[in-house]
Structures are given as C-alpha cells and as structure tokens.
Amino acid sequence: MKRKVLVCGLDSAPAEIVFEHKKLLPNLSKLIDGGLYGELRSCDPPITIPAWMVMMTGKDPGKLGLYGFRHRKGYSYNEMWIATYQSIREKTVWDYIGEGGGQSCVISVPPTYPPKPLKGNLISCFITPDGEKEYTYPSQLKEEIESLFSTYIFDVEFRREDKEILLEEIYRMTKKRFEIMKYLISQKPWDFFMFVEIGVDRIQHGFWKYMDPKHHLYQPGNPYESVILDYYRYLDREIGELIDLAGQDTVILVVSDHGAKRMKGAFCINEWLIDQGFLKVKNKPNKPTSLEKVEIDWSETKAWAWGGYYARVFLNVEGREPQGIIPAFNYEKVREELIHRLLAIKGPKGEQWATKVIIPQKHFEVLNGEYPDLMVYFDDLFWRSAGTLGYENPYLFENDTGPDDAVHAQEGIYILYDPLYPRKEKKKADILDIAPTILSLLGISLPPEMKGKSLVDFS
C-alpha cells in the first residue's frame, strides 16, 4: 500500500451547496483550496442504487445490471426483485485492496446489505431492514458496536409531514454514525476508510422548498430556511474531526453519487400513456392508485411505465411479455414513435422541456439484467415521473408518494485533497474515475476492464 485513503460520501450533495457555500464549511473549504475538485458526472440513471456501486466498481449500470432499487423479474408484469449487495457481482475497490494485502473499513455504502466478507470491517447501508438482522462483517462487530453505542441507525422516513421529527431523526442518525466511525477509524486497522452519509439526501428531499427561492412552494421567512445549510455546517465539523483522526498523510476524497435540485413537479407517465393510446386500463381509478392495483387490458396495451426520479418505460412485445401485442418486427417502429411523442411533451404552461430519452441497447456497451425499453428524464430531471393513476391531468405539483421537495441532478461533486501534494485545480470528472483513482493512490494496478481514468498520475 502506498498511502491511506479516506472517502467521505455525501449522498446527493450538489456543487450549488458545497462549492457555492464553501465559506460556511471551513474543513471542506480547506480541501477545495488545496486540492483537485469539480463536478462529478453521475451514471445513467443518476440514482443512489446503482450510482455508489458504479463508483466503487468502475463499471456502469449496464455492466452491473442495475437500473434502480427495484427491477422487473424477467418479463413479468407484476413480479419484481430488489437490489441488494448480493446483486453486485463485480469486484469493488475494497475487494482489490484486500487482494493487494490492504484492509478496509466500509460504512453504509449502498447497497452493502446483506454484508459480504472483506479484509477489514463493514457496516451495511440504508436498505438494511432493521438492527435485528446481521448488518456487519465480521458478525461480531455488531455486538461490539451495540455494546459501545447501542442501536445503529440505518435510515429515516423522509417523506413525512412532521418536519420537526424528521429533522431530529436525521441528526440522531448522523451523530450516531460519526460516533461509531470515529471509534472505527482510530481503533481498527485500515488502508481504505469509506462512509456514505444518507442524511444529506434525506434532508434535501425533506427541506429543499424551504431553502430555495426558485422552488414553486418556497415561502420567504419560513422557520426552516437555513435547515439544509445548518446541516452541512454540522457535517463539515464532523468531517473535520474524522480527518484529524485519519492522520496527516491520509488522502481525502469527498464525493457524491449525484446532485440535487428543486422539484418542479411530477409527470404522470401512465396517465399520459393512456391519453396517447399506448396503455389501456379496464377501470380507471378516480383517486391516486398505484399501477399494480389497476386492472390493465394487456390485449390493447403497447406500453406502461414505472415512476421514480426518472421513468422506466416497458413495451408489451409479442413472444416476450406474457400477453405481448407488439410484433417483434415492429418493436423499433413503436419505440421510435413513443420516443418522438415523449420528446414533444411540454410543461403545464406550454413551456419547452429539456427531456432526455435513453435507449439502453444503444447507450450501454454491455447490457445485463432487467433493463427497461426506454429511460426518460423529464425536463432534465426537474420533473420526476409519477407512476400512479387517478388524476385529472398528468401534471402534479407535489410528489405522488409523499412529501418530496427535491429531485436528482446529473452532476454530483468530488474533492481530492492530498496533503503531500497540495494543489488548487478545478475540472470535471466522471463517476467511473473514482475507483481507478482510489486504486492508484493505494499503489494497486488498475484492472483493464475499469472504464474510468485515475485523477492522479504517479508516472
């Protein structure tokens, strides 16, 4: 091992906060002023799962076969599977580090539940069902942590109306995580130490409309106006203490898996598909209802979609889906027609949208797993996709599955600070560059199949 590396993962942290408010963040500011930093382009889709594993394997979602948290089971209409650590078949940076004789501490990196063996210590992430499950490697680490710090907190329910409780729970979770990490970083052997703080994502989804004057629900002078920046200030202090414990020669890497921005609204993709004649339901609901609870007439349905921060659109293909009606020879024609109509969608006031439609077969060099026929980013992701039915028109100005103020942005951030080689340089990077960078810093030869490029050069 050449060096030690500490990776501070801030889930969904955007440049608009970290870089533009760096005067409020003295520890991160020091790293920025003495390091390499800039926007970090996320993967497609820019979603927590798969983005963190794209970052940690150097493989894109097509290679990983992960396109979100949930996936269709084969070509079933209603069966699905949920991504877990067992879904990750590619080696992570800590696997390579272990093979090279190094040790790692991995804390809350999605998805690391259920835990797998590694050379070092691991605490699983926000998808862990509860503290009753095995959530550490080695297994006895759980008992050690709980005897010293009581119960570990994996996540909070962020889509809730009671903001006081949400804020209290986010701080409780984050404080607990840093208490445990300070113990691990000082008491356990490691060459590579990495954590992901999901609280950043949760506080942004829960409080963005209170902070951003451009948000359509913003109210000046509201009591939560400074909540997000106050949390970043708190995080900055905690990160500073962790850096001090890591040692003076440790290379620090701060990263986010994607960015965040205000949510303009939710576009009801299945309502639109009905209007366009692609989707036929037998009894259209008159109140918000999930698609799974609606009876679909598959004999007259060409397409349906899943909601989320982006839309996954599936075609009903003859010989592929159980009741498919699109002849295989007509697949591309139907898909092109659908793309044409999707790109023509305008906003509720007739405004132009910067919608992006991705064809997975053309976008990814390798395409594994259960991928959708189309991936759709409505208006550059400012409008999320609502999969539910039961509305008078397809435009919602609130989220359809509970309070949510923010959406994902394609650009996250990175800051690379090496105390032995200080510099100040700003340049854009790609999420695939992070794994090669970590391995280069630790003196490990880069696997030829990694797609990104190291941000450091020791030649």
VOGU-3710 file (C-alpha; in Angstrom, 3 decimals, decimal comma):
1> mkrkvlvcgl> 0,000/0,000/0,000  1,359/3,407/-0,977  -0,953/5,618/1,063  -4,110/5,657/3,163  -7,348/6,972/1,668  -10,425/8,341/3,441  -13,546/8,660/1,269  -16,354/10,850/2,598  -19,524/10,036/0,681  -22,246/12,682/0,822
11> dsapaeivfe> -25,281/11,192/-0,867  -26,718/13,640/-3,438  -24,540/16,637/-2,439  -24,609/19,229/-5,261  -21,979/21,765/-6,300  -24,530/24,544/-5,728  -24,271/23,926/-1,999  -20,771/22,556/-1,387  -18,837/24,885/-3,681  -21,006/27,998/-3,622
21> hkkllpnlsk> -21,303/27,987/0,178  -17,777/26,837/0,972  -17,183/29,869/3,220  -19,643/28,283/5,627  -17,714/24,991/5,503  -14,142/25,589/6,730  -12,982/21,975/6,601  -14,319/21,277/3,120  -13,088/24,704/2,049  -9,557/23,781/3,092
31> lidgglygel> -9,751/20,636/0,953  -11,087/22,608/-2,028  -8,446/25,324/-1,738  -5,635/22,773/-1,603  -6,936/20,102/-3,921  -8,463/18,976/-7,178  -12,227/19,432/-7,291  -15,216/19,906/-9,540  -18,457/18,469/-10,756  -18,669/14,682/-10,929
41> rscdppitip> -20,969/13,401/-13,657  -23,109/10,595/-12,334  -24,112/7,465/-14,194  -27,333/6,845/-16,090  -29,567/6,683/-14,190  -28,258/9,105/-11,513  -29,846/7,158/-8,660  -28,298/6,104/-5,310  -28,606/2,476/-6,388  -26,741/1,896/-8,723
51> awmvmmtgkd> -24,548/5,046/-8,549  -22,455/4,197/-5,466  -21,610/0,773/-6,844  -20,781/2,257/-10,240  -18,343/4,467/-8,347  -16,876/1,615/-6,317  -16,529/-0,935/-9,141  -15,642/1,273/-12,092  -18,432/-0,447/-14,064  -21,511/1,242/-15,488
61> pgklglygfr> -25,142/0,242/-14,743  -25,365/-1,812/-17,938  -22,438/-3,969/-16,836  -23,759/-4,192/-13,260  -27,295/-4,912/-14,485  -28,718/-2,340/-12,062  -31,094/0,413/-13,173  -32,556/1,403/-9,814  -33,604/-0,040/-6,489  -36,268/-2,361/-7,922
71> hrkgysynem> -36,328/-4,364/-11,155  -38,740/-6,486/-13,125  -38,367/-10,207/-12,654  -37,766/-11,325/-16,207  -40,616/-10,083/-18,379  -43,299/-10,449/-15,741  -45,953/-7,755/-15,483  -46,109/-7,709/-11,695  -43,174/-9,604/-10,182  -40,050/-7,696/-9,173
81> wiatyqsire> -36,816/-8,039/-7,251  -34,986/-5,560/-5,033  -31,291/-4,788/-5,490  -29,034/-5,802/-2,586  -25,334/-6,447/-2,078  -25,962/-9,963/-3,423  -26,833/-8,331/-6,763  -23,279/-6,960/-7,095  -21,195/-9,494/-8,994  -18,307/-7,195/-9,916
91> ktvwdyigeg> -15,331/-6,577/-7,628  -15,343/-3,404/-5,542  -12,313/-1,297/-4,684  -12,168/-2,937/-1,251  -12,041/-6,363/-2,915  -8,997/-5,258/-4,927  -7,456/-3,666/-1,832  -7,885/-6,914/0,108  -6,242/-8,883/-2,705  -3,351/-6,415/-2,551
101> ggqscvisvp> -2,836/-7,029/1,161  -4,661/-3,954/2,458  -7,548/-3,551/4,864  -10,748/-1,535/4,539  -13,433/-0,013/6,730  -16,685/0,370/4,768  -19,611/2,167/6,414  -23,121/2,493/4,937  -22,174/2,324/1,244  -25,298/1,370/-0,780
111> ptyppkplkg> -26,021/-1,416/-1,310  -23,944/-3,388/1,237  -26,789/-5,354/2,815  -26,567/-8,226/3,453  -22,843/-8,000/4,312  -20,258/-9,975/2,382  -16,790/-10,914/3,649  -13,952/-8,466/3,089  -10,499/-7,928/4,512  -11,465/-5,433/7,193
121> nliscfitpd> -14,757/-4,228/8,680  -18,128/-3,367/7,169  -21,425/-1,896/8,387  -24,295/-2,193/5,915  -26,358/0,610/4,403  -29,808/2,221/4,396  -31,526/-0,799/2,775  -30,887/-2,878/5,928  -34,386/-3,857/7,179  -33,601/-3,338/10,877
131> gekeytypsq> -30,986/-3,844/13,581  -32,193/-7,381/14,286  -30,581/-8,522/11,033  -26,911/-9,292/10,575  -25,511/-5,979/9,360  -21,758/-6,172/9,957  -18,721/-8,049/8,797  -17,298/-9,654/10,755  -20,546/-10,577/12,507  -19,086/-9,911/15,971
141> lkeeieslfs> -18,568/-6,240/15,025  -22,328/-5,771/15,528  -22,085/-6,821/19,173  -19,015/-4,616/19,664  -20,785/-1,559/18,218  -24,024/-2,086/20,108  -22,236/-2,637/23,418  -20,482/0,724/22,997  -23,046/2,816/21,107  -26,394/0,964/21,394
151> tyifdvefrr> -28,513/0,571/18,246  -27,165/1,615/14,832  -29,488/3,823/12,746  -29,587/2,989/9,039  -32,092/5,492/7,656  -35,071/7,742/8,388  -38,513/8,032/6,799  -38,081/11,297/4,927  -41,439/11,531/3,129  -43,353/12,824/6,120
161> edkeilleei> -45,272/15,954/7,050  -43,852/16,358/10,574  -40,641/18,237/9,788  -39,573/18,628/13,415  -39,466/14,870/13,914  -37,729/14,379/10,556  -35,025/16,899/11,447  -34,493/15,347/14,865  -34,189/11,869/13,353  -31,721/12,938/10,664
171> yrmtkkrfei> -29,405/14,489/13,259  -29,736/11,488/15,567  -28,816/9,132/12,713  -25,857/11,208/11,528  -24,450/11,803/15,023  -24,622/8,087/15,758  -22,827/7,257/12,519  -19,983/9,680/13,201  -19,589/8,469/16,788  -19,126/4,935/15,517
181> mkylisqkpw> -16,849/5,997/12,656  -14,554/7,928/14,972  -14,205/4,771/17,014  -13,538/2,571/13,981  -11,060/4,948/12,323  -8,981/5,143/15,499  -9,333/1,538/16,733  -9,384/-0,655/13,618  -6,604/-1,238/11,083  -7,320/0,259/7,659
191> dffmfveigv> -5,731/1,471/4,463  -9,055/2,484/2,953  -11,870/4,008/5,001  -15,151/4,964/3,356  -18,558/6,069/4,540  -21,743/7,346/2,910  -23,990/9,742/4,825  -27,543/9,275/3,549  -28,729/12,144/5,769  -27,619/14,632/3,088
201> driqhgfwky> -30,083/13,131/0,642  -32,858/12,917/3,234  -32,579/16,498/4,438  -32,593/17,815/0,862  -35,678/15,811/-0,096  -37,380/16,901/3,107  -36,470/20,617/3,231  -35,457/21,916/-0,220  -38,603/24,017/-0,737  -37,836/25,917/2,482
211> mdpkhhlyqp> -34,357/26,911/1,252  -34,666/27,603/-2,478  -36,424/30,853/-3,569  -36,853/29,301/-7,052  -38,914/26,412/-5,690  -42,586/26,858/-6,551  -43,579/26,113/-2,925  -40,982/28,386/-1,289  -42,249/30,826/1,336  -39,901/33,650/2,421
221> gnpyesvild> -39,095/33,807/6,113  -40,195/30,269/6,863  -38,757/28,652/10,032  -36,776/26,004/8,085  -34,993/28,334/5,678  -31,491/27,546/6,998  -32,034/23,870/7,881  -30,095/22,405/4,942  -27,099/24,756/5,251  -27,059/24,276/9,035
231> yyryldreig> -26,833/20,509/8,487  -23,944/20,970/6,053  -22,173/23,117/8,680  -22,645/20,334/11,197  -21,386/17,735/8,715  -18,340/19,889/7,987  -17,388/19,849/11,676  -17,817/16,082/11,915  -15,793/15,509/8,746  -13,031/17,750/10,118
241> elidlagqdt> -12,790/15,616/13,271  -12,708/12,428/11,209  -9,930/13,831/9,007  -7,895/14,688/12,114  -8,236/11,108/13,339  -7,261/9,732/9,913  -3,732/11,118/10,147  -1,790/13,875/8,430  -0,643/11,837/5,425  -4,075/10,445/4,514
251> vilvvsdhga> -5,509/11,374/1,119  -9,052/12,724/1,456  -11,694/12,203/-1,203  -15,146/13,778/-0,815  -17,702/12,519/-3,335  -21,404/12,476/-4,080  -23,208/9,915/-6,208  -25,352/12,530/-7,962  -26,559/16,053/-7,316  -29,889/17,532/-6,246
261> krmkgafcin> -32,156/20,388/-7,311  -35,661/21,666/-6,767  -38,558/19,529/-7,923  -40,861/21,391/-10,300  -43,445/18,639/-10,115  -44,275/15,071/-11,065  -45,426/13,995/-14,514  -47,953/11,155/-14,533  -46,415/8,988/-17,215  -49,111/6,295/-17,174
271> ewlidqgflk> -51,897/8,873/-17,410  -50,100/10,243/-20,457  -49,666/6,755/-21,956  -53,418/6,229/-21,609  -54,115/9,552/-23,320  -51,721/8,619/-26,134  -53,358/5,232/-26,683  -50,389/3,142/-25,543  -51,926/1,929/-22,260  -55,464/0,588/-21,723
281> vknkpnkpts> -56,933/0,033/-18,259  -60,275/-1,644/-17,592  -61,388/0,535/-14,701  -59,621/3,887/-14,484  -59,434/4,993/-10,823  -60,689/8,408/-9,722  -58,226/8,723/-6,837  -54,433/8,199/-6,691  -53,789/4,476/-7,175  -50,612/2,513/-7,874
291> lekveidwse> -50,479/0,848/-11,281  -50,131/-2,570/-9,621  -53,666/-2,184/-8,204  -55,242/-1,274/-11,535  -56,517/-3,932/-13,934  -54,720/-3,484/-17,237  -56,098/-4,686/-20,563  -52,915/-6,222/-21,922  -54,636/-7,174/-25,187  -54,726/-3,465/-26,081
301> tkawawggyy> -51,654/-2,181/-24,199  -48,425/-1,355/-26,001  -46,527/0,334/-23,144  -46,573/1,092/-19,425  -44,097/2,730/-17,065  -42,649/2,884/-13,575  -42,333/6,118/-11,667  -39,380/7,491/-9,736  -36,846/10,253/-10,278  -36,784/9,021/-13,860
311> arvflnvegr> -39,293/6,958/-15,848  -38,727/3,392/-16,908  -40,921/2,564/-19,905  -41,645/-1,030/-20,908  -43,092/-2,233/-24,211  -45,553/-5,122/-24,436  -43,800/-7,280/-27,030  -45,256/-10,382/-28,637  -43,309/-13,504/-27,669  -41,512/-11,660/-24,875
321> epqgiipafn> -44,182/-10,444/-22,447  -46,855/-12,986/-21,374  -49,588/-11,162/-23,344  -47,432/-9,127/-25,698  -49,071/-7,496/-28,710  -46,256/-5,612/-30,481  -44,814/-7,894/-33,186  -41,042/-8,263/-32,815  -40,535/-6,850/-36,327  -42,437/-3,709/-35,290
331> yekvreelih> -40,572/-3,162/-31,997  -38,251/-0,404/-33,223  -41,008/1,421/-35,090  -43,242/1,536/-31,993  -40,341/2,577/-29,789  -39,330/5,386/-32,164  -42,898/6,652/-32,264  -43,017/6,642/-28,467  -39,676/8,489/-28,246  -40,940/11,117/-30,696
341> rllaikgpkg> -44,026/11,730/-28,574  -42,119/11,763/-25,283  -39,703/14,393/-26,578  -42,660/16,516/-27,693  -44,142/16,741/-24,184  -44,341/20,314/-22,923  -44,856/21,702/-19,441  -48,214/22,641/-17,891  -47,984/26,184/-19,305  -46,854/25,035/-22,732
351> eqwatkviip> -43,186/25,616/-21,926  -40,481/23,630/-23,684  -38,940/20,775/-21,700  -35,355/19,552/-21,950  -36,406/15,905/-21,867  -33,836/13,188/-22,489  -34,735/9,690/-23,664  -32,142/6,920/-23,362  -32,283/3,724/-25,416  -30,437/1,210/-23,195
361> qkhfevlnge> -29,336/-1,011/-26,092  -27,564/1,962/-27,681  -26,379/3,679/-24,500  -24,524/0,824/-22,780  -21,720/-1,258/-24,301  -22,789/-4,230/-22,176  -26,403/-4,663/-21,124  -27,107/-7,089/-18,300  -30,138/-7,660/-16,122  -33,721/-6,485/-16,497
371> ypdlmvyfdd> -33,374/-3,182/-18,312  -36,340/-1,069/-19,468  -37,052/-0,393/-23,130  -36,646/3,345/-22,512  -35,245/5,541/-19,743  -36,797/9,020/-19,604  -35,554/12,147/-17,796  -38,412/14,654/-17,886  -37,196/18,246/-18,341  -33,601/17,443/-17,392
381> lfwrsagtlg> -34,903/15,583/-14,289  -36,649/18,673/-12,863  -39,924/16,756/-13,189  -39,954/13,345/-11,598  -42,027/10,506/-13,007  -45,267/9,592/-11,214  -46,325/6,022/-11,911  -49,694/6,253/-10,168  -53,088/6,763/-11,830  -56,250/8,630/-10,846
391> yenpylfend> -55,649/12,275/-11,780  -57,498/14,781/-13,935  -54,329/15,837/-15,744  -50,776/14,482/-15,861  -49,085/17,383/-14,026  -48,710/17,216/-10,239  -47,057/19,970/-8,220  -46,405/17,675/-5,259  -44,894/14,202/-5,240  -47,402/11,349/-5,627
401> tgpddavhaq> -45,927/9,100/-2,912  -45,447/11,528/-0,017  -43,743/14,897/0,585  -40,611/15,381/-1,511  -39,076/18,755/-2,406  -36,056/17,770/-4,495  -35,078/15,663/-7,467  -31,767/14,220/-8,597  -29,306/16,157/-10,741  -26,844/14,538/-13,141
411> egiyilydpl> -23,834/16,339/-11,670  -22,523/15,482/-8,229  -19,222/16,643/-6,721  -15,734/15,447/-5,892  -12,854/16,945/-3,909  -9,462/15,215/-3,932  -7,012/16,510/-1,330  -3,535/15,066/-0,929  -1,651/16,739/1,949  1,692/15,702/0,425
421> yprkekkkad> 0,882/17,214/-2,985  -1,295/20,297/-2,422  -2,755/21,995/-5,478  -5,784/24,020/-6,453  -7,374/22,930/-9,689  -10,963/22,695/-10,813  -12,002/20,248/-13,508  -14,929/17,999/-14,301  -14,705/14,261/-13,752  -16,852/11,181/-14,232
431> ildiaptils> -18,174/8,830/-11,584  -16,244/5,999/-13,280  -12,968/7,834/-12,487  -13,244/7,357/-8,728  -12,417/3,635/-8,429  -9,254/3,935/-10,593  -8,225/6,995/-8,566  -8,542/5,148/-5,248  -6,585/2,150/-6,518  -3,866/4,397/-7,994
441> llgislppem> -3,461/6,205/-4,675  -3,034/2,871/-2,930  -0,496/1,593/-5,462  -2,748/-1,097/-6,886  -2,604/-1,893/-10,598  -5,771/-0,887/-12,398  -7,876/-3,745/-13,776  -8,050/-3,311/-17,573  -11,837/-3,640/-17,570  -12,328/-0,485/-15,462
451> kgkslvdfs> -13,712/2,190/-17,773  -12,714/5,371/-15,938  -9,361/7,123/-15,629  -7,411/7,884/-12,483  -7,426/11,540/-11,458  -3,859/11,200/-10,149  -0,725/10,441/-12,096  2,329/8,943/-10,450  4,284/8,432/-13,680
//
